[in-house]
Every structure is written in structure tokens, then in C-alpha cells.
Amino acid sequence: MSLDQHGHNLPSCHSSYVRFDIIRRILTKFFGNEVIMVMGITDIDDKIIKRANEMNISPPALARIYEEDFKQDMAALKVLPPTIYMRVTENIPQIISFIEQIIANGHAYATSKGNVYFDVRSWGNKYGKLTSIYPNAQEETGHLHIKGNREKMSKSLKNYITIKAFYTLNLKLMWNFTCVHPEEFKDFLKKFSSDEFRMFCLRSNYRSATEFSDESMDDAKNLLWAISSFINDANTYIKGQLVCEPIREDVLWERLANTKVNVKAAFADDFDTSRAVSAIMDLIHHGNRQLKAVTKEFGSPRSPIVYAAIISYIENLFNTLGISLGERQVISEDRTPVMFSGVIDELVNFRIKVRNYARAMPEATEVESTMQSQEAKLEEKEKRQLLLLEREPLLQACDNLRRDLAAFGINIKDRGATSTWEAVDQRREQQRTERER
């Protein structure tokens, strides 16, 4: 990772990092390999020093600002953090020794100005290709283009960005990525969700040239919508709320088994995520074909288990790849992602209004109170009690909602005429309760 003097983090090539994260997730969570990821950070150079002097702060402090900004971007995209960050300022002696060794081995050369360059000719036709149980290998990936501009990004265009990260897994891999200017990605990410962006990355090969466009992103969005729609329909069927003709369980079980084999084969074939997604969509297609609602009730038993197995596999697979298909992201009718916290805010605000209405009682004025006879006051009291009794179901509904949301980790606290909520870790809360006992 390199940091520039304009406050941009150069590796904001989100596509490259998301793709890299997908590969890492497949290696660790799907195939069970132990991966140690070491990310190198160039946190000092002439440009950083110049910019730090202009801002009247130290170069390390400026670099950390850029670094934290980069980390926040990656967290928003659900990119797993590396095992360790290796900053240049913390490893200068080791870097010098490593460069000297490369030069001594004939794989790099120094210029009269003191610069050191990697000698690609020393590798012959092996340059840009991954070679196994050799200690150092360099892997090349595709370029990233914006639709309408087919020209390959280059240094002369001032938008060439290099990302360097290192994996240690029996061999060391150095990845170079070429992509567009980071500011274009910042605007891009304001328009689409992280799950949509990740689905876009899944549908293309990490080595291939990638073309961004509204159409390609809409395709990714539609795929997510189709998957979520199937899961919703299948859950409705499982709950007995969708009546269908008898399900061909044997067909679905066979399709599910074949899908698992095909997905694993796709991942093992140079991380072919596009083929894996196609296999999932084929499974969903066959699942949807049998989820056709009918008006006539059939006497045959339902088949919820096979659909539960399909849902579990699909959700776990995409969760492994960094895409959330559960309650964390709600999709509205116009397919616009809605933040989970915003939905809870609206729900709690509605509950506050209902609860306050149920608790509010009309009060008599002082004049009316002194002029009323004892009999009238008794009658007024009975009316108030009757009103309380009529509104009791509303209060009970509010209490039930609070109880039900607590089961999902949403804790609502009533504070007089208002209420607040917080998301709690149910496992930690249970452990705390057990400790208190």
C-alpha cells in the first residue's frame, strides 16, 4: 500500500481489494487453508514528506491519517484486515538487506541516481506467471476500465495505481493491480452498496479486464435481488404460508448436491467465482420452478427440509464470500438497499407514538374539577378506567414488540415518553447473565 501527498490512499482500488479478499476467504473458509496475510505500507517517501511540511505536521502522522482512511474504506466493503501491517518506517534495515540480496541474485539493478529496478528479463518468460514451491512469485491481474474509455490505464494518464500485498502460504505472492483513480471509486461507492459491488466482482475473473458501467452494476444488483427473493419465497413456503403442488424432493436434493460439487470445482479452478455464481443461480432457478402458488389445497405433506437445506447452503456460501443475505440488509420494492439501523429507528418511533397515545388520558381543568359534584367525579373516574382498559391491548402490543425484538438482539429501553434502542451481542449477553447468576 502506498500513500500519496493529496490525502488519497493509492490502493483505493476497491475492485482489486475486494477480489483479493474473496480469494483469501475461499482459501481460508472454503478450503480450510491457514493464510497469513502481510500487507506492506509505504508510509514514507518524498511526496509524503513534502505534503507533511506543507501541513506543518510530521510525515508519520500524515501517513497514519491516510492509513486510517484506507482502513475505514476497507471495513465499509467488508474486506478482512490483514494478519499484520508492515510499514516501511518500521522495517527500513530489513528492506535494504532484501534489496541488496535481490541485486546480488541478479534480479534487480541500481541506476546512477540511486534507484533500484526489478529486472524482468532475469525471469525470462516466467515473468507475470505464478510458479509453485519457489519462494517468491509474482502474479499479474487484469486491468480495470470505465465503460466508454477502453484505453488501458497508464502512468502517463496520472491514474495508474499499484497495490502491493503479500500472502504467506507455502509460497509468497506479490500482486500488482492496475485501476482507475480513487476519487472515481468514492463517487461510485455512494451509488451502490458493498454487497452489490462485491457481487459485481464475483461475476468476473480476477485476472480479466473489468469494465464498470451502470448496466453491469444493475446486473449485479438484480442477481442479489433474485437471490433474496428466492430466499423469502422459500421461507414463506417453509412456514406453511405458501401452498404449492407436491414438491419433487428427489430433484431438488440432487440439484443441491450437484451445485455443491460444481461450486467447489469452480473455486478450485483458479478461483472461478463467476462459474460458482452461475451454479447457484441454476439451483435457484430449479427451486423457483417448484414454488408456484396454487389456490387449491393439496393433501400431500409439505417438503420444508429440502428448502431449508438450500437456503442454509446459499446463505452460508455468500456469507463466506462476504455478502450478507440475512436481516442486515433490507431491500425495498424499488430494490434500493436500506440500512438496518434506519429501519429499526422508524419502527421504534412508531412504537413510541402508539405507546404515548395509549398512556395519554384527558385531564379535567381546575375550574371543572372544583365545580364537579362527587357523583360527576366518580363518573369521570369510571370513564378513565374504561379508556385505560380499551387501550390496554395497545400497550400489550408494544411490550410484545419489545420482547420479540430482544430475541433478535435489539434491546428497546423505555425512558418516560421516549424510547431508545441498541443492538446487543446475544451470546455475550447470555454469558454475562450466566456469570451474574
MILO-32180 format. One record per residue (C-alpha): residue in three letters; x, y, z negated. Coordinates in steps of 0.25 Angstrom, whole numbers, plus 5000, padded with zeros to 4 digits. Example, Ala and Ser with C-alpha at 12.3 -4.5 7.8 and 13.67 -1.06 7.14 Angstrom:
BEGIN
ala504949824969/ser505549964971/
//
This chain:
BEGIN
met500050005000/ser500550145004/leu500150274999/asp500050405007/gln500250545004/his498850585007/gly498150514996/his497750405004/asn498150255001/leu498650205014/pro498150065012/ser496750115012/cys496550015024/his495349955017/ser495149855028/ser496549795026/tyr496449795011/val495049725011/arg495549625021/phe496749595013/asp495849585001/ile494949485008/ile496149395011/arg496649404997/arg495249364992/ile495249245001/leu496549194997/thr496249204982/lys494849184980/phe494449094992/phe495749004994/gly496249014979/asn497649074982/glu498349154972/val498649284978/ile499549394972/met499349524980/val500449624978/met500149764984/gly501349854987/ile501050004985/thr501950114992/asp501750214981/ile502950304984/asp503450364997/asp503850495004/lys502350535007/ile501850504992/ile503050584987/lys502650704996/arg501150694992/ala501450684977/asn502350804978/glu501250884985/met500250844974/asn501250864963/ile501150724957/ser502150604956/pro502150514968/pro501850394959/ala500550464954/leu500150494968/ala500350354973/arg499550304961/ile498350394965/tyr498350334979/glu498550194974/glu497350204965/asp496450264976/phe496850144984/lys496550044973/gln495150114972/asp494850094987/met495249944986/ala494349924974/ala493249984981/leu493449884992/lys493549774982/val494949744986/leu495649654976/pro496849724969/pro498249664972/thr498849584961/ile499949694959/tyr500349824965/met501749844969/arg502149994970/val503350044977/thr503750134966/glu503750014957/asn504549924966/ile505650004973/pro506849924969/gln506149794974/ile505749854987/ile507149904990/ser507649764987/phe506549704996/ile506849795008/glu508349765007/gln508049615007/ile507149635020/ile508349715027/ala509349615023/asn508449505029/gly508349575042/his506849605041/ala507049755039/tyr507949875043/ala508350015038/thr508350135046/ser509350255045/lys508250335038/gly508150225027/asn506850165031/val506750015032/tyr505849945042/phe505449795043/asp506049735055/val504849665063/arg505849605073/ser506449515062/trp505249435061/gly505049415076/asn503749365080/lys503349335066/tyr503049485062/gly501649505059/lys501349365056/leu501149285043/thr502249185041/ser502049075029/ile502949035016/tyr503949155022/pro504049255010/asn503649375018/ala502649385029/gln501949505036/glu500549495041/glu499849595051/thr498449625051/gly497449695061/his497249845063/leu496049925059/his495350015069/ile494150115068/lys493150085080/gly493450185091/asn494950185088/arg495550065094/glu496950115092/lys497850045083/met498150125070/ser499650175070/lys500550255062/ser500550365073/leu499050385070/lys499350405056/asn498350305051/tyr499250175050/ile499050115036/thr499950005031/ile499449915019/lys500449825013/ala500049715002/phe500749594998/tyr500149454995/thr501049354988/leu500449214991/asn501649114994/leu502049225004/lys501949375005/leu501149445015/met501249585019/trp500049645026/asn500049765035/phe498749835039/thr498449945049/cys497250025047/val496550165048/his496750285040/pro496250265025/glu495250385026/glu494450325036/phe494250205027/lys493850295016/asp492750345024/phe492450205029/leu492250145015/lys491250255012/lys490350205022/phe490450055019/ser490449965007/ser491649885003/asp490949755006/glu490549795020/phe492049835022/arg492549705017/met491549635026/phe492049705038/cys493449665034/leu492949515033/arg492449515047/ser493749545053/asn495149475053/tyr496149535044/arg497149535056/ser496249595066/ala496049735071/thr494849785063/glu493849895069/phe493049975059/ser491650025064/asp490250055059/glu489849935067/ser490849835061/met490549885047/asp489049875049/asp489249735053/ala489949705040/lys488849775033/asn487849695040/leu488549565036/leu488549605022/trp487049635023/ala486749495029/ile487549425018/ser486849505007/ser485449485014/phe485649335015/ile486049325000/asn484849404996/asp483949315004/ala484549184999/asn484449234985/thr482949264987/tyr482749124992/ile483549064980/lys482549144971/gly481349084978/gln480949214983/leu481149174998/val480349065003/cys480948995015/glu480748865023/pro481548745017/ile483048775017/arg483948675025/glu484948665013/asp485848565021/val486048665032/leu486448775022/trp487348695013/glu488048645026/arg488248795031/leu488748835017/ala489748725017/asn490248755031/thr490348905028/lys491248885016/val492148795025/asn492148905037/val492449015027/lys493548945021/ala494148915035/ala493949055039/phe494749115027/ala495849005029/asp495949045044/asp496749175042/phe495649235033/asp494549245044/thr493549315036/ser492749355048/arg492449205051/ala492149185036/val491049295036/ser490449235049/ala490349095042/ile489649165030/met488649235040/asp488349105047/leu488049045033/ile487149155030/his486449145044/his486049005041/gly485649035027/asn484749145032/arg484049055042/gln483448975031/leu483049095023/lys481849125031/ala480649165022/val479349095025/thr477949135020/lys477548985017/glu478048925004/phe478748795007/gly478648674997/ser480148634998/pro481148674988/arg482048794990/ser483548784992/pro484148894984/ile485448824981/val486048824995/tyr485748974996/ala486348994982/ala487648924987/ile487649005000/ile487549134992/ser488549094982/tyr489549064993/ile489349185001/glu489449284989/asn490649214983/leu491349214996/phe491149364999/asn491449394985/thr492749324987/leu492949414999/gly492649544991/ile491149564996/ser490049574985/leu488749524990/gly488049524976/glu487449634968/arg488549724968/gln488149784981/val486749804985/ile486349825000/ser485149915003/glu484149905014/asp485049995023/arg486249905020/thr486950015012/pro487749965000/val487250014987/met488150024975/phe487749934964/ser487850034953/gly486950134961/val485850024961/ile485950004946/asp485950154944/glu484650164951/leu484050044944/val484350094930/asn483850234934/phe482550174938/arg482450094925/ile482750224917/lys481550294923/val480650174921/arg481150154906/asn480950304903/tyr479550304909/ala479150184901/arg479650254888/ala479150384890/met477850424882/pro476950544883/glu477050634871/ala476050724865/thr476350864863/glu476350934849/val475051004851/glu474350884856/ser474950804844/thr474450894833/met473050914839/gln472850764841/ser472050684831/gln472550564825/glu471650484834/ala472150544846/lys473550524841/leu473250374839/glu472650364853/glu473950434859/lys474850334852/glu474050214857/lys474150274871/arg475650284870/gln475750144865/leu474950094877/leu475850164886/leu477050104880/leu476449974881/glu476149994896/arg477550044899/glu478249924891/pro478449844904/leu479249954910/leu480149954898/gln480249804898/ala480549804913/cys481749904910/asp482249814899/asn482149694908/leu482949764919/arg484049804910/arg484149654905/asp484149594919/leu485249694924/ala486049654912/ala486049514917/phe486849574929/gly487849654921/ile487049784922/asn486949844908/ile485849954906/lys485850034894/asp484650124890/arg485050254884/gly483750324880/ala483150384892/thr484250334901/ser485050204904/thr486450174909/trp486950044915/glu488349974916/ala488849854923/val489449754913/asp490249624915/gln489349514911/arg490449424908/arg491149524899/glu489849564892/gln489549414889/gln490949394883/arg490849524875/thr489549474869/glu490049344866/arg491249404859/glu490349494851/arg489549364846/
//
